[in-house]
Amino acid sequence: MSWISFKPLFTAIIALLHPFFVSVIEINQNEKEATLEISVRTFTNDLEKMIQAESNTSLDISQPAQKKKADVLIAAYLKKRLNLKSNGAACNLEYVGFEIQKESTWTYFEVKNIKQLKQLDVLCEVLFGVNNQQINIIHVTNKGERKSYELIYPKNTTQFNF
């Protein structure tokens, strides 16, 4: 057998042995509603680990009995670690909720009264305490134009201009 036949198996084994640390933040400007719609995708176990470390509170997001507790802790953690400025003004992230999809947690926020988005400043330290290889990928969509940026630990700020 040749090396080529083992390459897919070898790649799969390496991927399992070397986990990756990536979160995705989607920010969409909704002109009709004059809002920013924000979704944050994190690995559930990493999110639980960070919340537990910062709040000294155990949490199992998947347990329905802990839903209210999870809402409070997730909102507090992410509001602390994700800060936005729209056109120079600080944004108030209003927590909408979360949902679990397989090993990921999607958390949703909304910012009201954003009629026009010319500039968005992002400070993002989501899961920066989990691993020094953390990457936060940020996608911003405004008037159909999508821009993206990777914040690789320790870099925590970026700016989008439209």
N, C-alpha and C positions, 0 to 999 in steps of 0.2 A: 504494500500500500504506500501511496505517496503522502507527502506532507499536506498536500491540498485536501485530501479526504479527511484529515484530522483537524484542519484549520477551523471549521465551524464549531466543532466540539470544544476545541481549545479556547476559542473566543467566548463561548457560552460559559465555560468554567471560570475564566478570568473575570467575566462580568459578574458572576455570582460572588466571587471572592473579593471583588473591589467594588463596593457599593458606590452609588453616586448620590450627591446631595444637591438637589435642584428643586426650587419652588418657582411657580409661575404666577405672575400678577397680571391680570387683564384689566385694563381701564378703558371704558368706552364712554365717549361723550354723547349723550342722548339730547340732541337739539330740541326735539319736540317737547320733552319733559323738562328741559334745562337742568339736567343732572349728569353727574359722573356715576357710572355703574361699575363697581369694582368687584372682581372675584379673585380670590387668593387660593391657589392650589398648593397644598403641602402634603408631605407624607405624614399620615396620621400618627405613627409612632414617634416621629421627630417632634411634631407639634405637642403631643402629650408630654414628651420628655422636657421640652423647654418650659411649658406651662408649669409642670411640677417643680422644676428647678427654680423658677422665679416666684412661685406662689407658695412653695412648701405644702402643696395640696395634691394628693393623689387624684388622678382623673383617668377614666376610661370612657372616651368619647362615644364608643360603640354601644354603651349601655343606656337604654331609654330612661332608666331611673335617674341617670346623671345628666339628662338633657338641659335642665335649667342651670345647673352648676356649670356645665360645659359652655352654655351660651355666655354666661357672665365672664368666665375665665378666658375663653377664646377671644371675645370682643376686647377685653382689657389688654391681653397680650398683643394682639395685632394692632390695636390703636396705638400702643406704645412703640411698636417696631416699624410701623408704616405711616409716614407723614407726607402729606401732599400740600403743595401751594399752587393754586390756579391763578395765573396772571399776577403773581406776587402776593396773593392773599392766602393765608392759612385755610385749609379745608377742614370741615368737621365731618369726620367719617361716621355715618349713622349705620349701626349694625343691623343687618337684615336677617341673617341666620347662617346655618351651615348644613351641609349634607356630606355623607360619606359615600364614596365610590371606590369599591375595592380597597386598596391600601392608601387611598388619598382622601383628604378632607378638603372640600370646597367651602370657603367662607365668603359671604357676600356683604358688601357695604354699599352705601349710596351717599353722594354728596349733592345737596340741593343748591339751587340758584346759580348754576353755571351755564349762563346763556351762550357764552362764546369762550372758546378755549384757544388762546394764542400761545400760552407758555404753561408748561406743567413741570414743577420741580418735585423730584421724588427723593425722599430719604427712606431707605429700606434696609432694615437689619433683621428681617424675618429669618429665623433659625440660625443666626450667626453664632449662637452659643453651642450649637450641636457639633459642628465640625469646621475646621479651618479651610475646608474645601467647598464650602457652601456657595452655590451660585443662585442668584435670584434673577430670573428672566422677566423683564417687564415689557408688556405690549400695550401701546396706547393707540386707540383708534379715534380719529376726529374727522368728521365730514368725509368718511370713506377712506381716509388716508391712515395707514397703519405704520407705526414706527416701533422699533424694538431696541432693547439694550440689555446687555448682561452685566449685572453687578457681581463681580467675583470677589469674595472675601479677601481683604478687609474693605474694599471700595464699597461705599454705601449711598452715594448720591449720583444723580444724573438729572439732566434737563431735556425736555422735549419742546421743540418750537414748531409752530404751525403757521 
